[in-house]
């Protein structure tokens, strides 16, 4: 017989013993156990926040990477919630196997539920509301005043197990307008600070990039309606020229028409804005001495891309070709800042921030001296073996002078990184692969 699982009391459940009704009962029991496990993690997060509480905002943790000042304040909590110590998220993240940002978000949601949403929290404790739904409510109310959060708590708690995103958003907006009219007016005036045009890559077919990107625009409603109308008109006009293209494809083509018209300024095309894209290609020398380029390359930070598509992008573009770097080169320099070749070598080697479960791209990271640079120390302290990519936040976690918050690490002979946390946690980071607990 096949053992499926154990029941809520620890007894064995055999597959052959489960008929249709029993399978459904077992599924219900499994769901209850899942909710209880998530509740346990939430309780742990609350207790972790309590054991790391601070009173001074300068010592408090938060989401931001604040400039280059390793002592700059960052903060979650406040407004009826206790603040927690800076860098207290990293040990919790290591214990749960999640990113620092995910741990900070868990801590913030736990504080919100524990201190400002007691009715929703009570329903989580009774397993009537799953933790994931409660956390969505907590995230929605985190920016409200305590009075407004209490209003939402009272309104949403009875239906917290079924409340949808739209209904929750309406409650939050009602609470904000009802309890803080001036703040609502200010928010309308300052909403322009959120206006932006952003471009992202990835998440398409099969979660691959495939040369397709996504643009998000937030701005004045009237302006964006005008843009939408212009795109629709041009897309309609393009039907005669491109009858084989779908409306969606013609909308994208319409954007290119708008861009081309904006560049033209009459009959004189203007140069497009410069941008940098790192393309990696592999070439070999054929038997006849000609250079043979592989059919598939890689766009750094994006993913695989065919050589044919790269040729399309490079047509008429200014191209800089970087010679192949020797990955084994390790000669040191007598300066704090590494030369360009060394920086490039470390970036290509590490690929991302080498802190546990952090995937921030290496080009957006600091280059950290694993053994701290000593201005009065011996020569040759800066070399590839003593450098690693750390994002600003995790650079701070490694550099902080508070021994109860500090993380340390070493680069291993196989290229992995062995990290030790302030509570003695031990984790191994293999660049390009992931974070592991040492056996």
Helices and strands as residue ranges (DSSP letters): E 3-6, E 12-14, G 15-17, H 20-51, E 53-54, G 57-59, E 83-84, H 88-96, H 100-115, H 118-125, H 131-141, H 146-156, G 157-159, H 165-179, H 181-190, G 191-194, E 196-201, G 205-207, E 213-218, H 221-237, H 247-264, E 279-280, E 283-285, E 291-293, E 296-299, E 303-306, H 307-314, H 340-350, G 362-364, E 366-369, G 384-386, E 387-390, H 392-399, E 408-411, E 417-420, E 426-430, E 434-436
